[in-house]
Amino acid sequence: DSFAADVAHEIKNPLASLRSAIESLPRVEDPALRNELIQIATHDVRRIDRLVSEISEASRIDAEMSRATREQIDLADLVEAIIGGREHRAENEGRRIELITTGPAALVCGVGTRLERLVENLLDNAVSFSPPDAPIDVTISNDRRCVTLEVCDSGPGIPADAREKVFLRFHSVRPDAEDFGNHSGLGLAIGRAIAEAHDGTLTAHARPDGANGACLRLRLPAAA
């Protein structure tokens, strides 16, 4: 099973780093170096915990969605509440999230907790790619057939030939210098699974205004 192989590969790397740090500790007397090894071990434990949590979530989405009761949800209200909560918890790391809504009420039929996770994943992705103090533009529109949510960051953008690959499990397009341990590579894969479970789509594009950055576009059927 390719998913099992991918999971084993992703967990093996931080486990190897963790093992190396722990095995080195008894032989190291320098306090500064010991502290560095402890920090490495702590980082690896957190990375493994994050991987296990997101792998578990990815594996149970379909089963949860098949049993869940759907309700009418105003996507604009949901997104506004999520943005407010993130600002209160300082989860945007200085980035400004600007929300613009147009058209009729953005009503969809879905599972609130799953849609919350999808939106959080899109915002986490935008924050991780945008420079400090850069704006993140979130727009919501309703053409009476589909409700569209776009999250546009101010990062380097996604090459055209990689815009479908970013939705693969454990795939990430990031600068070589970035700390990959901070990202599981599952956020967008989980997001697409949730979108498709709601009969919607999640796709990646260039920013429509031509500026630097990527735009992730969620389209869901409008509630009747």
C-alpha positions as CSV (number, residue, x, y, z in Angstrom):
1,D,0.0,0.0,0.0
2,S,1.6,3.3,-1.1
3,F,0.0,5.3,1.7
4,A,1.5,2.9,4.3
5,A,4.9,3.2,2.6
6,D,4.7,7.0,2.6
7,V,3.7,7.0,6.3
8,A,6.7,4.8,7.2
9,H,9.0,7.0,5.2
10,E,7.8,10.3,6.8
11,I,8.0,8.9,10.4
12,K,11.3,7.2,9.8
13,N,13.2,10.5,9.3
14,P,12.3,12.2,12.6
15,L,12.6,8.9,14.4
16,A,16.2,8.5,13.2
17,S,17.0,12.1,14.2
18,L,15.4,11.5,17.7
19,R,17.3,8.3,18.2
20,S,20.6,10.0,17.3
21,A,20.0,12.8,19.7
22,I,19.0,10.5,22.6
23,E,21.9,8.1,22.0
24,S,24.4,11.0,21.9
25,L,23.2,12.6,25.2
26,P,25.0,10.3,27.6
27,R,28.3,10.9,25.9
28,V,28.0,14.7,25.8
29,E,29.2,16.8,28.8
30,D,29.2,20.3,27.3
31,P,26.0,22.0,28.6
32,A,25.4,24.0,25.4
33,L,25.6,20.9,23.2
34,R,23.4,18.9,25.6
35,N,20.8,21.7,25.4
36,E,21.0,21.6,21.6
37,L,20.4,17.8,21.5
38,I,17.5,18.2,23.9
39,Q,15.9,20.8,21.6
40,I,16.4,18.5,18.6
41,A,14.7,15.7,20.4
42,T,11.8,17.9,21.5
43,H,11.4,19.1,18.0
44,D,11.3,15.6,16.6
45,V,8.8,14.4,19.2
46,R,6.5,17.3,18.2
47,R,6.9,16.5,14.5
48,I,6.1,12.8,15.1
49,D,3.0,13.8,17.2
50,R,1.8,16.2,14.4
51,L,2.4,13.5,11.8
52,V,0.5,10.8,13.7
53,S,-2.4,13.2,14.4
54,E,-2.8,14.3,10.8
55,I,-2.3,10.8,9.4
56,S,-5.1,9.7,11.8
57,E,-7.3,12.5,10.6
58,A,-6.7,11.8,6.9
59,S,-7.6,8.1,7.4
60,R,-11.0,8.7,9.0
61,I,-12.4,11.6,6.9
62,D,-14.4,9.3,4.6
63,A,-15.9,7.3,7.4
64,E,-16.8,10.4,9.5
65,M,-18.4,12.1,6.5
66,S,-20.5,9.1,5.7
67,R,-22.1,9.1,9.2
68,A,-22.2,12.9,9.8
69,T,-25.4,14.9,9.7
70,R,-25.1,17.9,7.3
71,E,-26.6,21.3,8.0
72,Q,-26.9,24.6,6.3
73,I,-23.9,26.7,7.0
74,D,-23.0,30.3,6.1
75,L,-19.5,29.9,4.9
76,A,-18.7,33.6,5.2
77,D,-19.8,33.6,8.9
78,L,-17.7,30.5,9.5
79,V,-14.6,32.0,7.9
80,E,-15.0,35.3,9.7
81,A,-15.2,33.5,13.0
82,I,-12.1,31.4,12.2
83,I,-10.1,34.5,11.2
84,G,-11.1,36.2,14.4
85,G,-10.1,33.3,16.5
86,R,-6.7,33.0,14.9
87,E,-6.0,36.7,15.4
88,H,-7.0,36.3,19.1
89,R,-4.6,33.3,19.5
90,A,-1.9,35.1,17.4
91,E,-1.7,32.2,15.0
92,N,-1.1,34.3,11.9
93,E,2.4,35.3,12.9
94,G,1.9,39.0,12.0
95,R,0.3,38.3,8.6
96,R,-2.9,40.3,7.9
97,I,-5.9,38.3,6.7
98,E,-8.3,40.4,4.8
99,L,-11.8,39.0,4.1
100,I,-14.0,40.2,1.3
101,T,-17.5,38.8,0.5
102,T,-19.7,39.5,-2.5
103,G,-23.0,38.3,-3.8
104,P,-25.8,36.5,-1.8
105,A,-25.3,34.8,1.5
106,A,-22.6,32.1,1.1
107,L,-24.9,29.2,2.2
108,V,-23.7,25.6,1.8
109,C,-24.8,22.3,3.1
110,G,-22.1,20.5,5.1
111,V,-20.4,19.3,8.3
112,G,-19.3,22.4,10.3
113,T,-16.3,20.8,12.0
114,R,-14.9,19.4,8.7
115,L,-15.3,22.7,6.9
116,E,-13.6,24.5,9.8
117,R,-10.6,22.1,9.4
118,L,-10.5,22.8,5.7
119,V,-10.5,26.5,6.2
120,E,-7.9,26.3,8.9
121,N,-5.6,24.2,6.7
122,L,-5.9,26.8,3.9
123,L,-5.1,29.6,6.2
124,D,-2.2,27.7,7.8
125,N,-0.8,27.1,4.3
126,A,-1.1,30.8,3.4
127,V,0.5,31.9,6.6
128,S,3.4,29.5,6.1
129,F,4.2,30.9,2.7
130,S,3.6,34.6,3.1
131,P,6.4,36.9,4.3
132,P,6.0,38.6,7.7
133,D,3.5,41.5,7.6
134,A,2.3,40.5,4.2
135,P,-1.5,40.4,3.5
136,I,-3.4,37.2,2.9
137,D,-6.5,37.9,0.8
138,V,-9.6,35.8,1.4
139,T,-12.6,36.3,-0.9
140,I,-16.0,34.5,-0.8
141,S,-18.6,34.8,-3.5
142,N,-21.9,33.0,-4.5
143,D,-23.2,32.8,-8.0
144,R,-26.2,30.9,-6.8
145,R,-24.8,27.6,-8.2
146,C,-21.5,27.5,-6.3
147,V,-20.0,29.2,-3.3
148,T,-16.4,30.0,-4.0
149,L,-13.7,30.6,-1.3
150,E,-10.3,31.9,-2.5
151,V,-7.3,32.1,-0.1
152,C,-4.4,34.0,-1.8
153,D,-1.0,34.3,-0.2
154,S,1.9,36.6,-0.9
155,G,4.6,33.9,-1.2
156,P,6.6,32.6,-4.2
157,G,3.6,31.0,-5.8
158,I,3.2,27.4,-7.1
159,P,4.8,26.4,-10.4
160,A,2.1,25.4,-13.0
161,D,3.4,21.9,-13.2
162,A,3.2,21.4,-9.4
163,R,-0.3,22.8,-8.8
164,E,-1.9,19.3,-8.7
165,K,1.0,17.7,-6.9
166,V,0.5,19.9,-3.8
167,F,-2.6,17.9,-3.0
168,L,-0.7,14.6,-2.8
169,R,-0.1,13.2,0.6
170,F,3.3,14.4,2.1
171,H,4.1,16.5,-0.9
172,S,5.3,20.1,-0.3
173,V,6.8,22.8,-2.5
174,R,9.0,24.8,-0.2
175,P,12.3,26.6,-0.3
176,D,15.3,24.4,0.5
177,A,16.3,26.5,3.5
178,E,12.9,26.1,5.2
179,D,12.4,23.8,8.2
180,F,10.3,21.0,6.8
181,G,9.6,19.7,10.3
182,N,7.1,22.4,10.7
183,H,4.8,21.0,8.0
184,S,3.4,17.4,7.7
185,G,2.6,17.7,3.9
186,L,-0.9,16.5,4.7
187,G,-2.8,19.8,5.1
188,L,-3.9,20.3,1.5
189,A,-4.5,16.6,1.0
190,I,-6.9,16.6,3.9
191,G,-8.5,19.8,2.6
192,R,-9.2,18.3,-0.8
193,A,-10.6,15.1,0.8
194,I,-13.0,17.3,2.8
195,A,-14.0,19.3,-0.2
196,E,-14.7,16.3,-2.3
197,A,-16.7,14.7,0.5
198,H,-18.9,17.9,0.2
199,D,-19.3,17.4,-3.6
200,G,-16.9,20.3,-4.1
201,T,-13.4,20.9,-5.5
202,L,-10.2,22.4,-4.2
203,T,-7.6,23.6,-6.7
204,A,-4.5,25.7,-6.9
205,H,-3.9,28.7,-9.2
206,A,-1.8,31.8,-9.7
207,R,-3.2,34.9,-8.0
208,P,-6.0,36.4,-10.2
209,D,-4.5,39.9,-9.7
210,G,-1.2,38.9,-11.1
211,A,0.8,39.6,-7.9
212,N,3.3,37.1,-6.5
213,G,1.7,34.3,-4.6
214,A,-0.6,31.3,-4.9
215,C,-4.4,31.1,-4.8
216,L,-6.2,28.1,-3.4
217,R,-9.8,27.9,-4.6
218,L,-12.6,26.0,-2.9
219,R,-15.9,25.6,-4.7
220,L,-18.9,24.1,-3.0
221,P,-22.5,23.6,-4.2
222,A,-24.7,26.5,-3.0
223,A,-27.4,25.4,-0.6
224,A,-30.8,25.3,-2.3
